[in-house]
Amino acid sequence: MINDTNRLFKQVFASTLALIMVMMVQVQDVQAQRTVTVDQGVGTLNEAIVSDTTETGERVDSSTVYVLSSGGTYLLDGSIEHRGYHLSIVAEEGWTERPKLIPAVDNGGASSRPFRPRGDLTLRGLYVTNEDELGGRNTRIIRVSENDVTITIDNSHLDKDGQSAFRLDGTGIRLFLTNSIVSNIGTTDSPDNGRGVDDRGNQIDTLWFANNTFYNLTSQIIRDDGGLINYAYFNQNTAVNIGKNIAVEFGPVVKGVMKDNLFINAAFYGYNTNDDDDPLAVVSVDSLTQSETDSLGAQAFTANNNNIYLSASITEAYPDTVEAPVNFNATVSAFIEAQGSASTFLNEDVTFTSGPAAPADVVTTFWTDPTNENPPSFPTPGEGESFDFGYADTFDSYTGGSNGQQLGALSWFGTLVSNEDDISIERPNTFKLNGNYPNPFNPSTSISFDLAEASDVSVEIFNMIGQKVMSIPVQRLAAGSNQNLRVEAGSLTSGIYIYRITAKSGNTITSNTGRMTLIK
């Protein structure tokens, strides 16, 4: 069983890994082509990006990388919003202090969120906050407002937001977060907010979280709200003081991994047994429906080598009707039982080198004060200080990982990870059409297929009397499994349509057809 599951994951993540390596190569090529060094100051970064756009909206060079000075302060004169090209912003090579991106306040006293991307976005080595220069907090540090966008955040710190670090308003989004910190999201007087990622129930292609630290989130790390996720990867992350709801709520996941993580005081508010029929879980995954399984294949989820601990001071603060969360919901528990991985889990109180205290006072106020108007705040570092989530080698967690390594973010032990995980890459042997989901659909559907080689892919759509009613322009896609092209219904009327997908690689042209049903 375990070998079969491992083989499934190797196949599933092949396309994701191929995509990551392509992006890494693209960034390297970009740096070789054109870089723009941006001076710190008010609006200098906004101006540098805007000035590289022609009057007709075209880019001077679509592969430009904007380089920021180590320790520099960049006040953002409005949101950075780009469309249709890959925007890359990085700290200078050899930086010792992350450049700081801070919302500036205009003459009217207002400020804007840092980023609203409508194209691919890469940030590396940056500190980005949604607390403006006068201490006011905006919501949603990065609000993604387009479909099929790739967001890559590496070795960065996203800090201080009133609602969520990432808001994913589009579908087909790929989010890669590595070696980073997400902290101080939400406020204790409104704990329903305070999320790391909020996808608003949209269909997501990939959530890839590796070697990150999350602390002081009043709600949850991931709030899926029922949207289908093709790939979910949560590995070597440290999560401390994650508040009111499910800490990691994946929703329906086709393929997923949850391993080598450290959860301390996750979903710490607990739940009221008088109000909730089902227990609250730290990690939750929804099962696929039968139609989703028929279209996408069997669901697979691996969970092993995680430490999940809730401080006694918190449980002692619960009233009689409040109970602590369970570690996993029924779906995850079933996978753990089938894989026989329960023995790899720990329940250990880890003492960090310098970490936040358990927020027992926050819990007490929440359950005893009906208004919750003036609750205490999360513990934060002193002025000029920072937390250090390393811990001593005397803890079982120090060697509790799947390869005998420390649980949680390895960055606190001097190790950064690359996007090239140790999962071997297997590419499909042939071009294969996997079908479209959802089907029937309204207003959009995604056609899934496998590519043995990088190819130019196009789609034509015909009505039932053979008339072509729509086409998707040629797109160059890398080799890999479960590639996707999105179809928007547009002006099409309800009915059955035939689509033909064509892949061209060199002199080889391959086509296949499928059927989709639109219901308006």
ABEGO torsion letter per residue (X at the ends): XAAAAAAAAAAAAAAAAAAAAAAAAAAAAAAAABBBBBBBEBGAAAAAAAAABBAAGBBABAABBBBBBBGBBBBBBEBBBBBGBBBBBBBBBGBABBBBBBBBBBAAGBBBBABBBABBBBBBGBBBBABBAAGBBBBGABBBABBGBBBBBBGBBBBGBAABABBBABBGBBBBBBGBBBBGBEBAABAABGBABBAGGBBBABBBBBGBBBBGBABBABBAGGBBBABBBBBGBBBBGBBABBABBAEBBABBBBBGBBBBGBGAAEBBAAABABBBBABBBBBBBAAAAAAAEBBBBBBBGBBBBBBAAAAAABBAABBBBBABBAAAAAAAAAAGAAAABBBBBBBBABBBBBBAAAAAAAAABAAGABBBBBBBBBBGBBBBABBBAABAAAAABAAGBBBEBAAAAGBBBBABBABBBBBBABBBBAEBOBOBBOABBBBBBBBABBBBBBBBBBBAAGBBABBBBBBBBBBEBGBBBBBBAEABBBEBBBBBBBBBBEABBBBBBBBBBBBX
